[in-house]
């Protein structure tokens, strides 16, 4: 329905106000900067070492310091390589950390026919200690705001590992050299999740079934795709798992900048550089707004968004703030803020 048709039918024209447009632009900019700061923190080898120790059994017997110093190669690559084959990789972006040589050797995809290129959050190379030899693997780590984005996270993780394997053709292996294919691991860190799923780690990989006889292939020849989903949530800050607890504290909206630095240095024994300190400060400054409202209301961000949508519908039906608050099980002040936000977005 056009704006003129709407005006004839209802007598009211809804147009985004300048302040609403500015608020939206500021919110998008803040979200981008928050995500960038989060990636820069997680991309530190010391943080990645905690994640690898929790995610993959091969590292379980090693200390996080050994993992960081011996098994993570080069420098992690941030949002440089495109996921989809028809999307272009980023080139010559000085804001990105230089990638490991082996990762940079992957082909640049053709220009996309669509807008909205999707890049891997963090890509890096590591080696696995296996039977006295070191086996190189390719890893991708994604940071998700919530674990229910409208599709199953494991399926997207499988797609990412499949793309990482197919992109090895022409650089790591050619023609029939399938024995050279390197194992690919995709790790997904979900900040916001429902309580019953929080503080959990799930791993998905290939397994072999011998349906007849007693022959078995070597695991390294078929277990080439691994997806790990780490869900932080409200219980994460008190988790017994070090990686979950570390990440939860870094993404926490309850802990101060000083508390986070103290946790990094004293609890997790990570020497904080000036750059890392600035990224933590940036995250603390930007993690307000929708994040705080969700947690202060005692619900997850995903649940909060659904409650807000329901609140708008109930307002349209003429319900009061108090009635809406009872219906969506959120305090009246929060509902009142939602309705004020809505008023700012539309000028009657």
N, C-alpha and C positions, 0 to 999 in steps of 0.2 A: 504494500500500500504506500503510495507516494505521500509526501508531507502535505500536499494540497488536499488529497483525498481524506487524510486523517483529520485535517482542519475542518472540512465540510461535515464529516461524520460526528466528530466529538466536540468541535469548537475549541480544541486545545492543540497547540503545536509544541512538540518536545524537541528542543535543540540543545546539543551539548554546550554548556557555558564555557567561557574562556578559562575560568578557574578550574572547571572539571577537567578540561583538556590539559591544563598545566599540571594538575594533580596526577593525572594518568601518566604523563610524560615523566614526571619526577619519580613516580612509583616504579615505572619500567627501568629508569636509570638506576635507581637504588637497588632493584632486584639484580640487574646486570652486575653492578659493582659488588654486591654481596656474594653472588655466585663466583665471580672472579677471585675474590679474596678467599673463599672457601676452597677453590681449586688450588690456589697457590699454597695454602697451608697443607692440604692433604698431599700435594705433590712433593713435599719434603721427604727425602729418603728415610729419615728417622720415623716419620708417621707411616709411610708405606710399609716399613719393616714390621710395625705392629700389625698392620692389616694382613700382610702375607703370613705372618706367624699364626694368626687365627684362622685364615681362609684355607691354607694348604697344608696337608699333613707333612709334606716333605721338609717343612721348615720348623716343625714343632720342637725338635730337640736343640735348635740353635737359639742363641740370644738375639734380641732385636738389634743389638750393636753389630753382631756378626752378619746378620742378614743385610743390614744397611751398607756395611763396608765391603762384604765379599760377594753378595749375590745380586745386587741391583746394579745394572750396568748403565753407564752414561748418565745423561740427565733426562728426566721425564719430559715428555712433549705434551704441551697443553693446547687443546682445541686448534689443531693445525691440520689434521688429516680428516677428510670427509668420510662419513660412514657409507653413504650410498654411492654406488659406482658412477652414477650420472651427475654427481655433484663435484665441484672443484675443490682441491685442497687449497689451504692458504699458503701463499708464498711471500717471502720477504717481509714478514711481519715482525718487526723488532721488539714488539711487546711480548712475544712468545719466547720461552726458554728453548735453547737449541736442543733438538732431539738427538737421540743416539744414532750413530751412522747407519746402523742396520735398519732402523725404522725409517730414516729419511730416504732410504733407497727404494721405498715402495712407490709405485707409479702414481702420477697425478691424474685424477679422473677427468673426463671430458666435461665441458661446461654444461651445467644443469639446464634443463628446459623449464624448470620451475623455480620459484623463489623459495627462500627458507632452507638454506643448506644446513645439514645436521653434521656436527663434528664430534669426534670422540672427546670427552672431557680431558682425560689424562691417558697417555699411552707411554709405555716404557718396556724395556727388555730386562729379563732376569735370568738367572741360571738356577737349575735344580740340582742338588747333590743326589745322585742316584747311582748306586752300585760302584762307587769309587770314581765315577766320571761326572762331568758337569754337562747337563742338557739345557740348551737355551730355549726359553719360552717367551712368547709375546703376551703382554698384559694390557688390558684396558680397564680403567676405573671410572665409573659414572657416579655422580652425586645427584640424588633425586630428592626433591622437596617432600614428596609423599610416595607411598608404595601402592597406591590405587589410582594411577593416572588415566584409567579408562581402558587399560589392556594389562595382561599378565606380565609382570617384570621378567620372569624367567624366559618367556617367549622372545622378548626383545633382546635379552642377553644372548640367547641362542643365535638370533639373527646376526648380532654383532660379531660373535666368534666365527660364524660361517663366513662373514665378509672378511674377517681378518685372515682366514685360511685361504679363501679364493684370491685375495690380493697378493699372496705370496708367489703366485705363478708369474714367471718372467723375471723375478728378482732372486728368490730363494731356490726355486726349482723350475725346470723347464721340461717340456714334453712329458716323458714318462718317469721323471725322477720323483715320484711321489714319496719315496722313502726320506726325502729331505724336508718334508713338511714339518713345521714347528708347531708344537702345542700352543693353543691360544686360550687365555683365561680372561673372562669378563667379570669384574666385581662391581656390584651395585650397592651403594651406601644410601639407605633411605632414612632421611631425618625424621619425618613425621609418619606415625603409624598408630593404629589402634592399640590399646593397652595389651590385648591378648596376643598380639603379634610382636610387641616390642621386646628388645633385648634377645633377639634370635638371629641365628646364622643358618642359612640353608644352602646346600651345595648340590649341583646337578652335573652329572658327567656320564660318559659312556661306560657301560659294563658289558662283559661277555657272558653268554650262556652257551655252554657246550650241550647241545641237545642230543648228541649221540657220541659214544666213545669217550676218550679221556684226553684228547688233544686240546691245548690252549695256546693262543698267540701271546706274545709278550705284551703287557699292558701298554707300554710306550708306543706300540704300533697301531693302537686303535683309540686309546683314550686321549684324543686330541682337542676336545672342546669341553671346557669347564666353565660353569656359571656359578657365581657365589652371590647370594643376596644377604646383606647385613642390615637388619632393621634396628634402629636406635630407639626412638620413642621415649616415653616418659620414664621408663625404668632404667634407661641406658646409663645414666650417670652413676648408678650404684651397681652396675653389672660386675660380675666376677671375671668377665672376659676383658682383657686389657684394651683391645682395639675398640670394642663397643664403648667402653667407659671413656677412653681418650676422645673418640669422635663425638660422643654425646656431650662431653664437657666443652669441646670447642664450638659446637653448634648450639649450646644452651642459651636460652634467653633469660635465664635466671642468674647465671654467674656473671660477675663483673670482669672487666678486663684484667684487673689485678689477680683475681681468682684463677683465671685461665692461664695466665703466665706462671703463677705459682704451681698449678697442676702440671704444666709442661716441664718445668725445671725440676721440681722436687718429687712429684709423684712418678713421672714418666722419664725422668733423667734426660730430657732433651734440652740441649743448649740453644737458647733462643737468640737468633740474630736480630739485628735492627730491622731488617726487611720483614722477617716473620712476625716480629712484635707489631709492626705497622699493620700487617694483614689482620692480626687478631683484633687490634684496635678498630680497624675498619668494619669487621664483622660485628663487633659489639655495637658500633654506632648505627649500623644499618639493620640490625635484627629487631627492629621495633614494629609498630603497626600491626599488620595482620597476624604476625607470629605471636606477639604478646597477647593480642585479643583472644586468639585461639586457646593459648595455655591458661590465661587468667580465667577464662570461662570454664576451665576444667574439661575441655574437649580438644580433640586433635584438629589440626588445620583443615583437613579434609571434611571432618564432621561439621566444623564451624561454617564452611562454605555452603554446605547443604542447609544448615540451620538458617543462614542469612537469606538464602533463596526462598526458603519457606516463609520466613518473616515478611519478606516483600509481598508474597502472595496473600498472606493473611492481612497485611495492611490494606491491600486493595479491596479486601472484603469488609473493611471497616472496623477491624479489631483494634483495641487499644494496645499500648505498649505492654501493660501488665498482662493482658490476655495472651499476647504473642509470646511474652517471656515464659509464661506457664506452658504454652503449647510446645515450644522448641526447647524447653528446659535450659534456658540461659538467663542470667540475671537481667533485670530491667534496664540497668545503666548501659549494658552492652547492646541490647536491642535498640535503645534510644540513640546510641552512636551510629548503629547501622542505618537507621532511618534518616539521621542527619546527613550521612554520607550520600544516601540515595537522593536526598533533596538537592545536594550540591551538584550531582551528575546531570540532573534534568531541570531545565528552567521552564516553568509553566507560563 
